[in-house]
Amino acid sequence: MHLAFSSMNNLSDPHPADLARALEERGFESLWYGEHSHIPCARTTPYPPGGEMPAPYRRMLDPYLSLMTAANATTKLRLGTGIALLMERDIFSQAKTIATLDHLSGGRVMIGTGVGWNREEFENICPHPFDKRYAVLRETVEATRRLWRDDEASFHGDYVRFDAVWQDPKPLQPGGPKIFLGVMGPLGRQHAARWADGWYPVDVALPDVAAELSAFRELVRRAGRDPADVEINLQIMDTQNLDKLKHYRDLGVERATIGVSMDAWDKPDRVLPMIDRFAEVIPELTA
């Protein structure tokens, strides 16, 4: 099992180059950055964990520029978005940005995406109905894959439509980077099982991780796919119990992603001690 690190990607966090070098030196597999282009000042959408939305959400840097900075400072560390809001950008510009990052990093990119939780943010940018966002995301991903794959790419869905275009270069990885779907509910899991390259859940939201992973793999089989082809990238919220990582490894989780707790999102001094502590168990996880 690989060990990865995710960050809010604020100016108060460790610089992407410094963080990336530290992770690569300690044997981490990848670095993941999330995305919010903006946060509406007037918001009625509740923050999913409850309570007030943490202030660092308002100060997030652009994930692709930060990942490019991380790529320039490393040689093998993989680079992920965790998660990118693919529906909230122009599809052509975004596809080229990701393809460019994949080329300039030597094919190290992975894309985590989701439907987002902030209705007002979604509606500021995306013209499609919020209550159809899973279908919109499915079409956005399929259309992006065509741009990455086809010489003359076109797409005509219910929400995403364009006639044949040329868009080059294609990503360095054939067919483009793997796309992980970060969703938790029943509808999201069905979408992940049907078309995503991986599922990206949060462990504390799964009452019984072993049972939930087994049920998800059964959904993949029912979709006519091989569960071995759909990676599990599990976001770890309880970072005190290192033995839990070994348990997840034994359940067949391909990647565990850790990060500092929400109360430390603006405390960069917490990051290096944390990755040093987890680096000690990486040899056991990858053996």
N, C-alpha and C positions, 0 to 999 in steps of 0.2 A: 504494500500500500504506500502511495506517495503522501507526503505531508506538504501542505500548501499554507500560505499566509494571506489574509485579506486585510485591507485597510480602508478607512474612510477617505483617505487621499485628500486631506486638508493641508493648508500651508503650515499648520502647527505639527503635522506628522513628520516623521523622518523624511528627508529628501528622497525621492524615488531612486536615485542612483545609489545613495548610501544604503537604503533599505535593501535594494536588490542585491548589492554586493554582499551584504551581511547574510542574506538568505542563501545565496549560492555557496558561499564559503562554508556554511553550516550544513549543507546537504538538503535544503528544502527544494522541492521540485518546481514550485511555481509561486507567483505573486498575482493577486487578484485585486482589482480596483472597481468600485461601484460607480454609479452615475446618477446625478440629478442636475439637469441643466439650469434649473431654477426651482424655487419653492414659492408658490403663490402666497402673498401676504394675507389675503382673505381665503381661509380654508375651512371647509366644514367636514372634510374627510377626516375621520379619527386616525390617530397614529396607531398602527396595528398592535404593538405590544401594550398599549394603554398609556395614559398620562400625556405629558407634554412631549412634543417632538424634540429630540436633542438638537441643540444649536449647530453641531457640526454638519448636519444635513444642508445647511444654508451656505456652507463654505467649501463644497467639494470641487476639486480641480477636474479638468477634462481627463477622462481615463485613458484615452488613446495617446495623448501627448505625454502623460506620466509614464505609460507603459513603454513608449518609445525611448524615453529617458532611461528607464530601467534596462531596456534592451541594450542600449549603448554602453552600459556599465557592466554588462555580463556577457557570457558566451553560451551558456546552456540553460539558464533559468527560463522556465516557460512563463508566458504572460497571459493573464486571463482578465475578462471583465466579469465582475461579480457583484451586481449584475448590470448589464447595459440595457437601456430602454430603447430597443431597436425601433419601436413604432414612433418615437419622438424625434426622429431625424429624417432628413431627405434620404430616400433609399439609395440613390445613385452615389451621392457624396459619401454616405456611410459605407457602402460596399467597397468603394475605392480606398477609403481611409483604412479599412481593415485589411484589404489586399496589400496596400502599401506597407503597413506595419508588419504583415506577415513576411513580405519580401525583405524588408530592411532588418528584421530580427532573425532571419535565417529559418523561417517556418516554425516559430515558437508560439504562435497565438492560439488561444482557446477563447470562445465566446460564451459567457453565461448571460442569459437574458430572461426576462419575465414580463408580466403585463403591468407591473407597477401597482402601487396602493393609493396613489394620490390622484383622485378624480380630477381636481381642478388643474393640476399640472398636465395631465393627459389631454384635457379638453382645450388647454391653451395652445397646444401644438398639433394634436392629431385631429383631423376632420371627421373621423369615423366614430360610431357610437361606443361609449364606454362599456356598455353591457354586451358588446360584441367583440371585446378586446382579445379574447382567446382566438377567435377566428381570424381577426386582423393580424395577430402575431403569426399565426400559422402561415398566412399568405405572405407576410413580410419576409419570413424566413425562407419560404420556398422560392420567392422571387429573387431574394439575395443569392441563394444557392445557384439559381440559373445564371445570374450575372457573373458569378464566379466560375461557372462551368462551360457555358455555351458561347460559341464564337459570335453568333447573332442571337442574343437573348431577348425573349419576349415573355410577357405574363398577362393573363386576362382572368383575374379572379373577381370576386364580388366587391372587393375593396381596393385591391392593388391592381393596376392595369397599366401596361405600356406595350407599344409595338416594338418590333425588333430594333435593338441597339447594339453597338459595339462598346464594350467596356474592358479595357486592358490597362495594365497587366492583370492576369488572373493571380490569385494567391499562390504562393510557393507550394503550399500543401495542396495536392491534387483534390479538386472539389471544394477546397476552402477549409478553414478551421472547423473543428468540431463545435457544435452548438449545444449547450446545456440549458435545460429549462428549469428555472428556479421557481417552482410552484409547490403548493401544499395541499390544496383542496381536491376533491374527487374529479372535477372537470379538468383541472390542470394536470393531474396525474395521467388522465386518459390521453391528453394531448402529448405529454412527454413520452408515454409508451408508444404512441403511434408514429411520431415523426422526429423526435429529438435524438441527438447523439448521446445525450446523457441527462440524468435527473440530478437536480441540485437542491435537495431539501435541507432543512435545519433540524438537527437531532432532537432538540427539546420539544419540537412540535409533533414528534412521532411518539405516541404513548408506549409502543413496543417496537423498537427499531427492527429487531429480527423479523417480527411478523409483518411489519410495514414493507420491508424490503422484499420479503417473499411474495406479498400480495402485488407489489409493483411488478416484479418479474413475471408474475402470472398475467398481468395486464399486457406486458410486452409480448408474451407468447400468443395471447388471444388476438393481438394485432398482427400476427403472422411474422413476427420478428424473433431473432435469437437474443435472449437476455444478455449473452456475452458481448453483443454489439452495442449495448446501451450502458455506458459507464455510470457509476454512482459517485457523485462528488458530494460528500456530506459535510455541511457546515457545523462545526462543533461549538456549542455555546458554553458547556461546562468544561473549562480548561484546567480544572484542579485535579481531575482524575485521569492520570496518564494511562492507567490500565484499561480505561474505556477505549482508547485507541486500538489496543491489541484486540479487544473484543470486536470492534468494527472491522479490523483487518480480517479476522476469522470469519466474518459474515460476508466477505467478498467485496467490501467497499474498496474501490480503486483509489480514491483520494479523500483524505480528511483535510478540511480547511479550517484553520484556527485564526483568531484575531483577538485583540485586547477587548475587554468587556466595555459595554457602553459608557460606564462611568469613567473610563480612561481614554475615551476617544480623543480628548484634547490634552493628553498627558504623554508626550513622546518618550519620556524617560522610562515608561513601563514596557516599551516595545523590545528593546534589546535583551533585558533580563528574561522576558518571556520566550523569545526565540532561542536563547541559550538553553533554557530549561527543556524545551521540547527537542532541541537538536540532539540531546543525549539519548532519546529513544528512537531516533530515525534508523540507526542500524538494525534494531529489532523489527521495526515495521517493514523494512524493505528486504529483510533476509528471506 
